[in-house]
Amino acid sequence: MARENDRVIVVGAGPVGLTAALGLARRNIPVTLLAAESAPVMELRGSTFHPPTLDLLDEFGIVPRMIAQGLKAPTWQFRDRETGPVATFDLSLLAGDTNHPYRVQCEQWKLMRLLEEELRKIPGHDIRYGHEVVSVRQDADAITVAANTDGGEVSVAGRYLIAADGAHSAVRRSLGVEFDGFTYPELFLIASTAFPFENTLTDIAYVNYIADPFEWLVLLRVPELWRVLVPAPENSDRAALLSDDSLQGVLQRVVPRAEPYAIAHRSLYHVHQKVAKNFRQGRALLAGDAAHINNPLGGMGMNGGIHDAINLTNRLAEVFHGRAGDAELDRYDLQRRLVTLEYVQQATIQNKKNLESAGPEFRDTLAQIAADPGRTRDYLLRVSMIASLKRAAELG
């Protein structure tokens, strides 16, 4: 292979793509990172980092800076909308299983900024914004992407490619990989405000899942804002849902007050539960939302994508440097796809079902788990995603 093509191409400069690119560069693998956007994206999207994700990110020396820019959240709550707390879970019980027995609430764009800063410190870094990948072709020797730029279409070739270009992945579509699953009938509506809910709801945690059969909600804290997520009927008028009147109603149902809320951010989106039929096709490997998407209840999507990226860069390093055969990459497909199906998809689907129920079975089950140390530990290992990484390790 020509020397200029002896690299790994990473498509997508979100948290998963940047994690993969930095991991590769630190393992002495030439990497070219392609991003469709003209500059780093600073959206209010994923914001919860689980303990094992922090353990993995320790490799880059950035976790203390994430904590400094975010919030430590050792506990979270399930609540009934009418009666208040049902169960509080404390990750400090997992101090023997992780170096970070807490969640960190830190917007994903802050992680992205830290990862890019570290990548730019490595000589030979190659980050190309404004490169919208539109197609992929591969043969026995190389994989080549075609990308649209302001200067016209360009081609970039490499030995392998990591597709981290999101749920609408152009790479996945070009490869013809099926994306199996379903779409929820309702929309998810988010309103963010700087109003200090903790001053009124004095018993809340930084992360709260609030069950109700009519309008469940998630109440989640990031450093400057509270984010409120509720369901909305799919056939609703979208402009009306995002209007001030609609969002004031959502927030007033959390804490009624005489004054209107200052709304800092609003969004509305469809939610899917889908998994790619294959995470590997030849020299192309899918990671993050390009490989699997799920509802945000439990904060497992971005975390699972980062787990993909670290798993994959470790395996690619072995193959790239000749310490393992190409079949090593099939183990990535086996591990990460199975874990996604067994843990992430099942857990997030169940989380939504729990929030849609405010009946005695929901309350009793959670209360029984919280009252039993053994069951609490098993539950925490699952929802923190530590169990999923242990399961992946068992698969080899």
Contacts in CASP RR format, 6 or more apart in sequence:
PFRMAT RR
TARGET T0000
AUTHOR 0000-0000-0000
METHOD contacts of the structure
MODEL  1
MARENDRVIVVGAGPVGLTAALGLARRNIPVTLLAAESAPVMELRGSTFH
PPTLDLLDEFGIVPRMIAQGLKAPTWQFRDRETGPVATFDLSLLAGDTNH
PYRVQCEQWKLMRLLEEELRKIPGHDIRYGHEVVSVRQDADAITVAANTD
GGEVSVAGRYLIAADGAHSAVRRSLGVEFDGFTYPELFLIASTAFPFENT
LTDIAYVNYIADPFEWLVLLRVPELWRVLVPAPENSDRAALLSDDSLQGV
LQRVVPRAEPYAIAHRSLYHVHQKVAKNFRQGRALLAGDAAHINNPLGGM
GMNGGIHDAINLTNRLAEVFHGRAGDAELDRYDLQRRLVTLEYVQQATIQ
NKKNLESAGPEFRDTLAQIAADPGRTRDYLLRVSMIASLKRAAELG
1 141 0 8 1.000
1 142 0 8 1.000
1 158 0 8 1.000
1 159 0 8 1.000
2 157 0 8 1.000
4 157 0 8 1.000
5 142 0 8 1.000
5 157 0 8 1.000
5 158 0 8 1.000
5 159 0 8 1.000
6 30 0 8 1.000
6 158 0 8 1.000
6 159 0 8 1.000
7 29 0 8 1.000
7 30 0 8 1.000
7 31 0 8 1.000
7 32 0 8 1.000
7 126 0 8 1.000
7 158 0 8 1.000
7 159 0 8 1.000
8 24 0 8 1.000
8 29 0 8 1.000
8 30 0 8 1.000
8 31 0 8 1.000
8 32 0 8 1.000
8 158 0 8 1.000
8 159 0 8 1.000
8 160 0 8 1.000
8 161 0 8 1.000
8 162 0 8 1.000
8 316 0 8 1.000
8 320 0 8 1.000
9 31 0 8 1.000
9 32 0 8 1.000
9 34 0 8 1.000
9 143 0 8 1.000
9 145 0 8 1.000
9 156 0 8 1.000
9 157 0 8 1.000
9 158 0 8 1.000
9 160 0 8 1.000
9 161 0 8 1.000
9 162 0 8 1.000
10 17 0 8 1.000
10 20 0 8 1.000
10 21 0 8 1.000
10 24 0 8 1.000
10 31 0 8 1.000
10 32 0 8 1.000
10 33 0 8 1.000
10 34 0 8 1.000
10 161 0 8 1.000
10 162 0 8 1.000
10 164 0 8 1.000
11 17 0 8 1.000
11 34 0 8 1.000
11 133 0 8 1.000
11 145 0 8 1.000
11 161 0 8 1.000
11 162 0 8 1.000
11 163 0 8 1.000
11 164 0 8 1.000
11 165 0 8 1.000
11 170 0 8 1.000
11 171 0 8 1.000
12 33 0 8 1.000
12 34 0 8 1.000
12 35 0 8 1.000
12 36 0 8 1.000
12 163 0 8 1.000
12 164 0 8 1.000
12 165 0 8 1.000
12 166 0 8 1.000
13 21 0 8 1.000
13 33 0 8 1.000
13 34 0 8 1.000
13 35 0 8 1.000
13 37 0 8 1.000
13 40 0 8 1.000
13 41 0 8 1.000
13 112 0 8 1.000
13 116 0 8 1.000
13 127 0 8 1.000
13 129 0 8 1.000
14 35 0 8 1.000
14 41 0 8 1.000
14 108 0 8 1.000
14 112 0 8 1.000
14 164 0 8 1.000
15 108 0 8 1.000
15 111 0 8 1.000
15 112 0 8 1.000
15 115 0 8 1.000
15 302 0 8 1.000
15 305 0 8 1.000
15 306 0 8 1.000
16 164 0 8 1.000
16 287 0 8 1.000
16 288 0 8 1.000
16 289 0 8 1.000
16 302 0 8 1.000
16 305 0 8 1.000
16 306 0 8 1.000
16 308 0 8 1.000
16 309 0 8 1.000
17 33 0 8 1.000
17 162 0 8 1.000
17 164 0 8 1.000
17 287 0 8 1.000
17 309 0 8 1.000
18 33 0 8 1.000
18 111 0 8 1.000
18 112 0 8 1.000
18 115 0 8 1.000
18 116 0 8 1.000
18 119 0 8 1.000
19 57 0 8 1.000
19 115 0 8 1.000
19 306 0 8 1.000
19 309 0 8 1.000
19 310 0 8 1.000
19 313 0 8 1.000
20 162 0 8 1.000
20 164 0 8 1.000
20 287 0 8 1.000
20 309 0 8 1.000
20 312 0 8 1.000
20 313 0 8 1.000
21 31 0 8 1.000
21 33 0 8 1.000
21 115 0 8 1.000
21 119 0 8 1.000
21 127 0 8 1.000
22 60 0 8 1.000
22 115 0 8 1.000
22 118 0 8 1.000
22 119 0 8 1.000
22 122 0 8 1.000
23 59 0 8 1.000
23 60 0 8 1.000
23 309 0 8 1.000
23 310 0 8 1.000
23 313 0 8 1.000
24 31 0 8 1.000
24 313 0 8 1.000
24 316 0 8 1.000
24 317 0 8 1.000
25 31 0 8 1.000
25 119 0 8 1.000
25 122 0 8 1.000
25 125 0 8 1.000
26 59 0 8 1.000
26 60 0 8 1.000
26 122 0 8 1.000
27 313 0 8 1.000
27 314 0 8 1.000
27 316 0 8 1.000
27 317 0 8 1.000
27 320 0 8 1.000
27 321 0 8 1.000
28 317 0 8 1.000
28 321 0 8 1.000
29 316 0 8 1.000
29 317 0 8 1.000
29 320 0 8 1.000
29 321 0 8 1.000
30 124 0 8 1.000
30 126 0 8 1.000
31 125 0 8 1.000
31 126 0 8 1.000
32 126 0 8 1.000
32 128 0 8 1.000
32 156 0 8 1.000
32 158 0 8 1.000
33 119 0 8 1.000
33 126 0 8 1.000
33 127 0 8 1.000
33 128 0 8 1.000
34 128 0 8 1.000
34 131 0 8 1.000
34 133 0 8 1.000
34 145 0 8 1.000
34 147 0 8 1.000
34 156 0 8 1.000
35 127 0 8 1.000
35 128 0 8 1.000
35 129 0 8 1.000
35 130 0 8 1.000
35 131 0 8 1.000
36 130 0 8 1.000
36 131 0 8 1.000
36 132 0 8 1.000
36 133 0 8 1.000
36 165 0 8 1.000
37 129 0 8 1.000
37 130 0 8 1.000
38 129 0 8 1.000
38 130 0 8 1.000
39 129 0 8 1.000
40 109 0 8 1.000
40 112 0 8 1.000
40 113 0 8 1.000
40 116 0 8 1.000
40 129 0 8 1.000
41 109 0 8 1.000
41 112 0 8 1.000
42 109 0 8 1.000
43 108 0 8 1.000
43 109 0 8 1.000
44 107 0 8 1.000
44 109 0 8 1.000
44 192 0 8 1.000
44 222 0 8 1.000
44 225 0 8 1.000
44 227 0 8 1.000
44 265 0 8 1.000
44 267 0 8 1.000
45 107 0 8 1.000
45 108 0 8 1.000
45 109 0 8 1.000
45 302 0 8 1.000
46 107 0 8 1.000
46 108 0 8 1.000
46 296 0 8 1.000
46 299 0 8 1.000
46 302 0 8 1.000
47 105 0 8 1.000
47 106 0 8 1.000
47 107 0 8 1.000
47 108 0 8 1.000
47 220 0 8 1.000
47 222 0 8 1.000
47 227 0 8 1.000
48 73 0 8 1.000
48 103 0 8 1.000
48 104 0 8 1.000
48 105 0 8 1.000
48 207 0 8 1.000
48 220 0 8 1.000
48 298 0 8 1.000
48 299 0 8 1.000
48 302 0 8 1.000
48 303 0 8 1.000
49 57 0 8 1.000
49 66 0 8 1.000
49 103 0 8 1.000
49 104 0 8 1.000
49 105 0 8 1.000
49 106 0 8 1.000
49 111 0 8 1.000
49 302 0 8 1.000
49 303 0 8 1.000
50 103 0 8 1.000
50 299 0 8 1.000
50 300 0 8 1.000
50 303 0 8 1.000
50 384 0 8 1.000
50 385 0 8 1.000
51 91 0 8 1.000
51 94 0 8 1.000
51 97 0 8 1.000
51 98 0 8 1.000
51 99 0 8 1.000
51 100 0 8 1.000
51 101 0 8 1.000
51 102 0 8 1.000
51 103 0 8 1.000
51 384 0 8 1.000
51 385 0 8 1.000
51 386 0 8 1.000
52 98 0 8 1.000
52 303 0 8 1.000
52 307 0 8 1.000
52 384 0 8 1.000
52 385 0 8 1.000
52 386 0 8 1.000
52 389 0 8 1.000
53 303 0 8 1.000
53 304 0 8 1.000
53 306 0 8 1.000
53 307 0 8 1.000
53 385 0 8 1.000
54 63 0 8 1.000
54 66 0 8 1.000
54 98 0 8 1.000
54 99 0 8 1.000
54 100 0 8 1.000
54 104 0 8 1.000
55 98 0 8 1.000
55 99 0 8 1.000
55 100 0 8 1.000
56 306 0 8 1.000
56 307 0 8 1.000
56 310 0 8 1.000
57 63 0 8 1.000
57 66 0 8 1.000
57 111 0 8 1.000
57 306 0 8 1.000
58 99 0 8 1.000
59 310 0 8 1.000
60 114 0 8 1.000
60 115 0 8 1.000
60 118 0 8 1.000
61 118 0 8 1.000
62 111 0 8 1.000
62 114 0 8 1.000
62 115 0 8 1.000
62 118 0 8 1.000
63 100 0 8 1.000
63 104 0 8 1.000
65 114 0 8 1.000
66 104 0 8 1.000
66 106 0 8 1.000
66 110 0 8 1.000
66 111 0 8 1.000
66 114 0 8 1.000
67 104 0 8 1.000
67 106 0 8 1.000
69 106 0 8 1.000
69 110 0 8 1.000
69 223 0 8 1.000
70 104 0 8 1.000
70 105 0 8 1.000
70 106 0 8 1.000
70 110 0 8 1.000
70 222 0 8 1.000
70 223 0 8 1.000
71 104 0 8 1.000
71 105 0 8 1.000
71 106 0 8 1.000
71 206 0 8 1.000
71 221 0 8 1.000
71 222 0 8 1.000
71 223 0 8 1.000
72 102 0 8 1.000
72 103 0 8 1.000
72 104 0 8 1.000
72 105 0 8 1.000
73 102 0 8 1.000
73 103 0 8 1.000
73 104 0 8 1.000
73 105 0 8 1.000
73 205 0 8 1.000
73 206 0 8 1.000
73 207 0 8 1.000
73 221 0 8 1.000
74 90 0 8 1.000
74 91 0 8 1.000
74 92 0 8 1.000
74 101 0 8 1.000
74 102 0 8 1.000
74 103 0 8 1.000
75 88 0 8 1.000
75 89 0 8 1.000
75 90 0 8 1.000
75 91 0 8 1.000
75 205 0 8 1.000
75 206 0 8 1.000
76 88 0 8 1.000
76 89 0 8 1.000
76 103 0 8 1.000
76 205 0 8 1.000
76 206 0 8 1.000
76 207 0 8 1.000
76 208 0 8 1.000
76 209 0 8 1.000
77 85 0 8 1.000
77 86 0 8 1.000
77 87 0 8 1.000
77 88 0 8 1.000
77 89 0 8 1.000
77 204 0 8 1.000
77 205 0 8 1.000
77 207 0 8 1.000
77 208 0 8 1.000
77 209 0 8 1.000
78 85 0 8 1.000
78 86 0 8 1.000
78 87 0 8 1.000
78 89 0 8 1.000
78 208 0 8 1.000
78 209 0 8 1.000
78 210 0 8 1.000
78 211 0 8 1.000
78 354 0 8 1.000
78 366 0 8 1.000
79 85 0 8 1.000
79 86 0 8 1.000
79 204 0 8 1.000
79 208 0 8 1.000
79 209 0 8 1.000
79 210 0 8 1.000
79 211 0 8 1.000
80 86 0 8 1.000
80 210 0 8 1.000
80 211 0 8 1.000
80 212 0 8 1.000
80 358 0 8 1.000
80 363 0 8 1.000
81 210 0 8 1.000
81 211 0 8 1.000
81 212 0 8 1.000
81 215 0 8 1.000
81 216 0 8 1.000
81 217 0 8 1.000
81 358 0 8 1.000
82 212 0 8 1.000
82 358 0 8 1.000
84 203 0 8 1.000
85 203 0 8 1.000
86 211 0 8 1.000
86 362 0 8 1.000
86 363 0 8 1.000
86 366 0 8 1.000
86 367 0 8 1.000
87 366 0 8 1.000
87 367 0 8 1.000
87 369 0 8 1.000
87 370 0 8 1.000
88 205 0 8 1.000
88 370 0 8 1.000
89 370 0 8 1.000
89 376 0 8 1.000
89 379 0 8 1.000
89 380 0 8 1.000
89 383 0 8 1.000
91 101 0 8 1.000
91 102 0 8 1.000
91 103 0 8 1.000
91 380 0 8 1.000
91 384 0 8 1.000
92 101 0 8 1.000
92 102 0 8 1.000
93 101 0 8 1.000
93 373 0 8 1.000
93 376 0 8 1.000
93 377 0 8 1.000
93 380 0 8 1.000
94 101 0 8 1.000
94 377 0 8 1.000
94 380 0 8 1.000
94 381 0 8 1.000
94 384 0 8 1.000
94 386 0 8 1.000
95 101 0 8 1.000
97 381 0 8 1.000
97 386 0 8 1.000
98 384 0 8 1.000
98 386 0 8 1.000
103 206 0 8 1.000
103 207 0 8 1.000
105 206 0 8 1.000
105 207 0 8 1.000
105 220 0 8 1.000
105 221 0 8 1.000
105 222 0 8 1.000
105 223 0 8 1.000
106 222 0 8 1.000
106 223 0 8 1.000
107 222 0 8 1.000
107 223 0 8 1.000
108 302 0 8 1.000
116 127 0 8 1.000
119 125 0 8 1.000
119 127 0 8 1.000
120 127 0 8 1.000
130 149 0 8 1.000
130 150 0 8 1.000
131 147 0 8 1.000
131 148 0 8 1.000
131 149 0 8 1.000
131 154 0 8 1.000
131 156 0 8 1.000
132 147 0 8 1.000
132 148 0 8 1.000
132 149 0 8 1.000
132 170 0 8 1.000
133 145 0 8 1.000
133 146 0 8 1.000
133 147 0 8 1.000
133 165 0 8 1.000
133 170 0 8 1.000
133 171 0 8 1.000
134 146 0 8 1.000
134 147 0 8 1.000
134 148 0 8 1.000
134 153 0 8 1.000
134 170 0 8 1.000
134 174 0 8 1.000
135 145 0 8 1.000
135 146 0 8 1.000
135 170 0 8 1.000
135 174 0 8 1.000
136 143 0 8 1.000
136 144 0 8 1.000
136 145 0 8 1.000
136 146 0 8 1.000
136 161 0 8 1.000
136 171 0 8 1.000
136 174 0 8 1.000
136 175 0 8 1.000
136 284 0 8 1.000
137 143 0 8 1.000
137 144 0 8 1.000
137 146 0 8 1.000
138 144 0 8 1.000
138 161 0 8 1.000
138 282 0 8 1.000
138 283 0 8 1.000
138 284 0 8 1.000
142 157 0 8 1.000
142 158 0 8 1.000
142 159 0 8 1.000
142 283 0 8 1.000
143 157 0 8 1.000
143 158 0 8 1.000
143 159 0 8 1.000
143 160 0 8 1.000
143 161 0 8 1.000
143 282 0 8 1.000
143 283 0 8 1.000
143 284 0 8 1.000
144 155 0 8 1.000
144 156 0 8 1.000
144 157 0 8 1.000
144 158 0 8 1.000
145 155 0 8 1.000
145 156 0 8 1.000
145 157 0 8 1.000
145 161 0 8 1.000
145 171 0 8 1.000
146 153 0 8 1.000
146 154 0 8 1.000
146 155 0 8 1.000
147 153 0 8 1.000
147 154 0 8 1.000
147 155 0 8 1.000
147 156 0 8 1.000
158 283 0 8 1.000
159 283 0 8 1.000
159 320 0 8 1.000
160 283 0 8 1.000
160 284 0 8 1.000
160 285 0 8 1.000
160 316 0 8 1.000
160 319 0 8 1.000
160 320 0 8 1.000
160 329 0 8 1.000
161 171 0 8 1.000
161 283 0 8 1.000
161 284 0 8 1.000
161 285 0 8 1.000
162 285 0 8 1.000
162 286 0 8 1.000
162 287 0 8 1.000
162 309 0 8 1.000
162 312 0 8 1.000
162 316 0 8 1.000
163 169 0 8 1.000
163 171 0 8 1.000
163 172 0 8 1.000
163 284 0 8 1.000
163 285 0 8 1.000
163 286 0 8 1.000
163 287 0 8 1.000
163 290 0 8 1.000
163 291 0 8 1.000
164 287 0 8 1.000
164 288 0 8 1.000
164 289 0 8 1.000
164 290 0 8 1.000
164 309 0 8 1.000
165 171 0 8 1.000
165 172 0 8 1.000
165 290 0 8 1.000
166 288 0 8 1.000
166 289 0 8 1.000
166 290 0 8 1.000
167 272 0 8 1.000
167 274 0 8 1.000
167 289 0 8 1.000
167 290 0 8 1.000
167 293 0 8 1.000
169 286 0 8 1.000
169 289 0 8 1.000
169 290 0 8 1.000
171 284 0 8 1.000
171 286 0 8 1.000
171 290 0 8 1.000
172 179 0 8 1.000
172 276 0 8 1.000
172 286 0 8 1.000
172 290 0 8 1.000
172 291 0 8 1.000
175 281 0 8 1.000
175 284 0 8 1.000
176 281 0 8 1.000
177 276 0 8 1.000
177 277 0 8 1.000
177 278 0 8 1.000
177 281 0 8 1.000
177 286 0 8 1.000
178 276 0 8 1.000
178 277 0 8 1.000
179 274 0 8 1.000
179 275 0 8 1.000
179 276 0 8 1.000
179 277 0 8 1.000
180 274 0 8 1.000
180 275 0 8 1.000
180 276 0 8 1.000
180 277 0 8 1.000
181 272 0 8 1.000
181 273 0 8 1.000
181 274 0 8 1.000
181 275 0 8 1.000
182 272 0 8 1.000
182 273 0 8 1.000
182 274 0 8 1.000
183 270 0 8 1.000
183 271 0 8 1.000
183 272 0 8 1.000
183 273 0 8 1.000
184 270 0 8 1.000
184 271 0 8 1.000
184 272 0 8 1.000
184 273 0 8 1.000
184 295 0 8 1.000
184 352 0 8 1.000
185 234 0 8 1.000
186 231 0 8 1.000
186 232 0 8 1.000
186 233 0 8 1.000
186 234 0 8 1.000
186 271 0 8 1.000
187 231 0 8 1.000
187 232 0 8 1.000
187 233 0 8 1.000
187 234 0 8 1.000
187 236 0 8 1.000
187 238 0 8 1.000
187 241 0 8 1.000
187 268 0 8 1.000
187 269 0 8 1.000
187 270 0 8 1.000
187 271 0 8 1.000
188 229 0 8 1.000
188 230 0 8 1.000
188 231 0 8 1.000
188 232 0 8 1.000
188 268 0 8 1.000
188 269 0 8 1.000
188 270 0 8 1.000
188 271 0 8 1.000
188 295 0 8 1.000
188 296 0 8 1.000
189 229 0 8 1.000
189 230 0 8 1.000
189 231 0 8 1.000
189 232 0 8 1.000
189 241 0 8 1.000
189 242 0 8 1.000
189 246 0 8 1.000
189 247 0 8 1.000
189 250 0 8 1.000
189 266 0 8 1.000
189 267 0 8 1.000
189 268 0 8 1.000
190 227 0 8 1.000
190 228 0 8 1.000
190 229 0 8 1.000
190 265 0 8 1.000
190 266 0 8 1.000
190 267 0 8 1.000
190 268 0 8 1.000
191 227 0 8 1.000
191 228 0 8 1.000
191 247 0 8 1.000
191 250 0 8 1.000
191 251 0 8 1.000
191 261 0 8 1.000
191 263 0 8 1.000
191 265 0 8 1.000
191 266 0 8 1.000
192 225 0 8 1.000
192 226 0 8 1.000
192 227 0 8 1.000
192 228 0 8 1.000
192 263 0 8 1.000
192 264 0 8 1.000
192 265 0 8 1.000
192 266 0 8 1.000
193 225 0 8 1.000
193 226 0 8 1.000
193 228 0 8 1.000
193 251 0 8 1.000
193 261 0 8 1.000
193 262 0 8 1.000
193 263 0 8 1.000
193 264 0 8 1.000
194 224 0 8 1.000
194 225 0 8 1.000
194 226 0 8 1.000
194 262 0 8 1.000
194 264 0 8 1.000
195 226 0 8 1.000
195 251 0 8 1.000
195 255 0 8 1.000
195 257 0 8 1.000
195 261 0 8 1.000
195 262 0 8 1.000
196 226 0 8 1.000
197 204 0 8 1.000
197 219 0 8 1.000
197 226 0 8 1.000
197 254 0 8 1.000
197 255 0 8 1.000
198 204 0 8 1.000
198 221 0 8 1.000
200 255 0 8 1.000
201 219 0 8 1.000
201 255 0 8 1.000
204 219 0 8 1.000
206 220 0 8 1.000
206 221 0 8 1.000
207 218 0 8 1.000
207 220 0 8 1.000
207 221 0 8 1.000
208 218 0 8 1.000
208 219 0 8 1.000
208 220 0 8 1.000
209 216 0 8 1.000
209 218 0 8 1.000
209 297 0 8 1.000
209 298 0 8 1.000
209 351 0 8 1.000
209 354 0 8 1.000
209 355 0 8 1.000
210 216 0 8 1.000
210 217 0 8 1.000
210 218 0 8 1.000
210 219 0 8 1.000
210 355 0 8 1.000
211 354 0 8 1.000
211 355 0 8 1.000
211 356 0 8 1.000
211 357 0 8 1.000
211 358 0 8 1.000
211 359 0 8 1.000
211 362 0 8 1.000
212 355 0 8 1.000
212 358 0 8 1.000
213 356 0 8 1.000
213 357 0 8 1.000
213 358 0 8 1.000
213 359 0 8 1.000
215 230 0 8 1.000
215 231 0 8 1.000
215 253 0 8 1.000
216 230 0 8 1.000
216 231 0 8 1.000
216 355 0 8 1.000
216 356 0 8 1.000
217 228 0 8 1.000
217 229 0 8 1.000
217 230 0 8 1.000
217 250 0 8 1.000
217 254 0 8 1.000
217 355 0 8 1.000
218 227 0 8 1.000
218 228 0 8 1.000
218 229 0 8 1.000
218 296 0 8 1.000
218 297 0 8 1.000
218 355 0 8 1.000
219 226 0 8 1.000
219 227 0 8 1.000
219 228 0 8 1.000
219 254 0 8 1.000
220 226 0 8 1.000
220 227 0 8 1.000
220 228 0 8 1.000
220 229 0 8 1.000
221 227 0 8 1.000
224 264 0 8 1.000
225 264 0 8 1.000
225 265 0 8 1.000
227 265 0 8 1.000
228 250 0 8 1.000
228 251 0 8 1.000
228 254 0 8 1.000
229 296 0 8 1.000
230 250 0 8 1.000
232 241 0 8 1.000
232 268 0 8 1.000
234 270 0 8 1.000
238 268 0 8 1.000
240 246 0 8 1.000
241 268 0 8 1.000
242 266 0 8 1.000
242 267 0 8 1.000
242 268 0 8 1.000
244 260 0 8 1.000
244 263 0 8 1.000
247 261 0 8 1.000
247 263 0 8 1.000
247 266 0 8 1.000
248 260 0 8 1.000
248 261 0 8 1.000
248 263 0 8 1.000
251 261 0 8 1.000
251 263 0 8 1.000
252 261 0 8 1.000
271 295 0 8 1.000
271 296 0 8 1.000
272 293 0 8 1.000
272 294 0 8 1.000
273 293 0 8 1.000
273 294 0 8 1.000
273 295 0 8 1.000
273 345 0 8 1.000
273 348 0 8 1.000
273 349 0 8 1.000
274 292 0 8 1.000
274 293 0 8 1.000
275 291 0 8 1.000
275 292 0 8 1.000
275 337 0 8 1.000
275 340 0 8 1.000
275 341 0 8 1.000
275 345 0 8 1.000
276 286 0 8 1.000
276 290 0 8 1.000
276 291 0 8 1.000
276 292 0 8 1.000
276 337 0 8 1.000
278 286 0 8 1.000
278 333 0 8 1.000
278 337 0 8 1.000
279 285 0 8 1.000
279 286 0 8 1.000
279 287 0 8 1.000
279 291 0 8 1.000
279 308 0 8 1.000
279 332 0 8 1.000
279 333 0 8 1.000
279 336 0 8 1.000
279 337 0 8 1.000
280 286 0 8 1.000
280 329 0 8 1.000
280 330 0 8 1.000
280 332 0 8 1.000
280 333 0 8 1.000
285 312 0 8 1.000
285 316 0 8 1.000
285 329 0 8 1.000
285 332 0 8 1.000
285 333 0 8 1.000
287 305 0 8 1.000
287 308 0 8 1.000
287 309 0 8 1.000
287 312 0 8 1.000
287 336 0 8 1.000
288 301 0 8 1.000
288 302 0 8 1.000
288 304 0 8 1.000
288 305 0 8 1.000
288 308 0 8 1.000
288 309 0 8 1.000
289 301 0 8 1.000
289 305 0 8 1.000
291 305 0 8 1.000
291 308 0 8 1.000
291 336 0 8 1.000
291 337 0 8 1.000
291 340 0 8 1.000
292 301 0 8 1.000
292 304 0 8 1.000
292 305 0 8 1.000
292 337 0 8 1.000
292 340 0 8 1.000
292 344 0 8 1.000
292 345 0 8 1.000
293 301 0 8 1.000
294 300 0 8 1.000
294 301 0 8 1.000
294 344 0 8 1.000
294 345 0 8 1.000
294 348 0 8 1.000
294 349 0 8 1.000
295 348 0 8 1.000
295 349 0 8 1.000
295 351 0 8 1.000
295 352 0 8 1.000
296 348 0 8 1.000
297 348 0 8 1.000
297 351 0 8 1.000
297 352 0 8 1.000
297 355 0 8 1.000
298 347 0 8 1.000
298 348 0 8 1.000
298 351 0 8 1.000
298 383 0 8 1.000
299 348 0 8 1.000
300 343 0 8 1.000
300 344 0 8 1.000
300 347 0 8 1.000
300 348 0 8 1.000
300 385 0 8 1.000
301 344 0 8 1.000
301 348 0 8 1.000
303 385 0 8 1.000
304 340 0 8 1.000
304 344 0 8 1.000
304 385 0 8 1.000
304 388 0 8 1.000
307 336 0 8 1.000
307 385 0 8 1.000
307 388 0 8 1.000
307 389 0 8 1.000
307 392 0 8 1.000
308 332 0 8 1.000
308 336 0 8 1.000
311 332 0 8 1.000
311 335 0 8 1.000
311 336 0 8 1.000
311 392 0 8 1.000
312 329 0 8 1.000
312 332 0 8 1.000
312 336 0 8 1.000
315 324 0 8 1.000
315 328 0 8 1.000
315 329 0 8 1.000
315 331 0 8 1.000
315 332 0 8 1.000
316 329 0 8 1.000
317 323 0 8 1.000
318 324 0 8 1.000
318 325 0 8 1.000
318 328 0 8 1.000
319 325 0 8 1.000
319 326 0 8 1.000
319 328 0 8 1.000
319 329 0 8 1.000
331 395 0 8 1.000
331 396 0 8 1.000
334 395 0 8 1.000
335 392 0 8 1.000
335 395 0 8 1.000
335 396 0 8 1.000
336 392 0 8 1.000
338 391 0 8 1.000
338 392 0 8 1.000
338 395 0 8 1.000
339 388 0 8 1.000
339 389 0 8 1.000
339 391 0 8 1.000
339 392 0 8 1.000
339 395 0 8 1.000
342 388 0 8 1.000
342 391 0 8 1.000
343 382 0 8 1.000
343 385 0 8 1.000
343 387 0 8 1.000
343 388 0 8 1.000
343 391 0 8 1.000
344 385 0 8 1.000
344 388 0 8 1.000
347 382 0 8 1.000
347 383 0 8 1.000
354 362 0 8 1.000
354 366 0 8 1.000
368 375 0 8 1.000
369 375 0 8 1.000
369 376 0 8 1.000
369 379 0 8 1.000
370 376 0 8 1.000
380 386 0 8 1.000
381 387 0 8 1.000
381 390 0 8 1.000
382 388 0 8 1.000
END
